[in-house]
Amino acid sequence: MNKFHYLSITLFVLFVIVIIISVIASTGGESDAQIIEKFSNWEKSELVNMEGGTLFTIEKLNKPVLVETFSLGCNTCKEQHDQMALVEGNIISLDTSSGGDAMKLKEYINNNSYTWTFTIAPAWVKQSLISDFGPGVLDSRFIIVCGGKYTLLDPGIKYSGELKNILATC
């Protein structure tokens, strides 16, 4: 890798750190109960788009939204992402691995030319997902967000045709 690549990754990581500090600082002066309420629902939590560093919430995206949980380095997840690359629409991939390495995730996105939104799921988002769907939700699963309903799909690889049909019937 050249110096420019390392510099761009370093700048991106610094940008993500500044965003995280800003989010934490913005909760200053609130009681613990308000903070818990603010972060209790995964679809309302602010997340960082790893490609551009912008903040977003799943709740504010146009529906339907295909939310995928995955762990970086998972071979099955890579196979799933190759299928997802053939699908258009609002797709969010949440890295739920315990490490949550922003530089490795950005490198993974770039090396595979993936174009949808990837983010690292903060602890409160993972806990909210577990509260809503159980602990298995963090193991390479899909949640369909459609018209105020949330559907957890069965485990296993979902091929592009199946994902397109699910989104089309929402």
N, C-alpha and C positions, 0 to 999 in steps of 0.2 A: 504494500500500500504506500502511496506517496504522502508527502507531508500535508498537502492540501486536504486529503481525505481524513487524516487524523485531526487536523485543525477543524474541519467542518463537524466531525463527530463530537469533538470537545466542546465546540460552541453550542451544538444542539443540546448536549447534556447540561451545560450551564444554564441554557434557556429553560429546560424542564425543571431544574432545581429552583430557579427564580419563580417559575409558575407555582410550584408546590409551596414554596415559602409564602408567596402572595396569598394562596388559598388558606393556608394555616393562619396567617396574620389577619385575614379578613374575618376570622371568627372571634377576634379579640373582643373582650367585653361581654360576650354572650355567656349565659349560664351553661353548665354541662348538659342540662336537659335540652336546651336549644340546639346545641351541637349534635347531640345524638339524634334528634329529630331531623336536623338538616341532612345528615348522612345515613339515615335509616333505610331509605328506599334506593335500591341500586339504579333504577331507571331515572331518578332525579339527581343523582350525584354527578358533579362535574368531573369529567375525564379529560385526559390530554391526548389529542391525536398525535401519534408518534411521527407522522410524516411532516406535519406543518407546525406542530407545537400549539395549535389552537385548542381552546376549551370547548367542550360540548356536553350535552346531556342526551341520553337516549330518548327521554320523554319528549324533547322538542324536535326530534327528527320526524320527517314525513313517514307515515306508515304505509306499508308494513316495514318492519325492521327485522333483519335476521341477525341475532346475537349469537356468537359462537364463543365458547370458552375453550381454552387450549393451554398447553404448556410448551414453551420453546424447547426444541430438541426432541420432541415427540415425533417419531417417524410416521405414525398414523395421522397425526395432525398435519404434517407436510403433505401427505397424500390427500387429505381433506381440503387443504388450501388450494391444491392444484385443481380440484373440482370446483371450488368456490370461485376461482378465477374466471370460470366460464359463465358466471351468473351476474346479472346486473341488478342494481337496486341498493337500498340502504343496508349495508353489511358492516357489522362491528365485530372485530375479533378481540376478545378480552384475554390477555395473558394472565392466567391465574396461578402460574408457578410461584413458588415461594421466593425465588430470587428476584424476579422482575427487573432484569438488566436492560435498561433503555438502549444502551449502545448495541448490545447483541440483537435486540429486537429490531432496531432500525437497520442493522446490517442484513438481517434475515429478510426483511421486507424488500430492501434494495436488491439483494442478490437474486431474489425470485421474481422481481418486477411485479409484485402485488400492488393493486391500485385502490383497494378499499381501506377502511379505517381500522387501524390497529391501536390498541391502548393497553396499558398495564393496569390491572384491576387493583385498587387500593384495598387494604384489609377490610374496611367498612363495607365496601362493595361486595367482596367475597362473602362476608358474614351475612349481609342482606340476601344475597343469592341463596346461601345455605338455608337461611330462615324460611325463604319462600319455596324452595324446591328440594331441599335435602342436600347432604354432602356430595352426592354423585354429580351434582350440577357442575362442579369444577373440573370434571374429567372429560374434556372434549365432548361437549354437548351443545345442542342448539336450543335457543329460546326464540319463538316467533312472537313478536310484539305486533298485535293487530287489533285495532278498534277497541282499545282498553282491555283486551284479553292477552294473557301470556300463556303460551303453550310450550311445555318442555317436550322436545322430541325424544324418541327412544334412542339409546346409545347406538353407535355404529356409524360407519362411513355413509354419508349422504351424497349421492351422485348429482351432478349438475341438473339433470332433467327433473329429479325429484325435488330439488330445492326450488327450481323455477316454478314447478306446479304448485308447491306450497305457497310461494309468494303470490302467484297469480290467483289463487282461490281465497286470498285474504280479503 
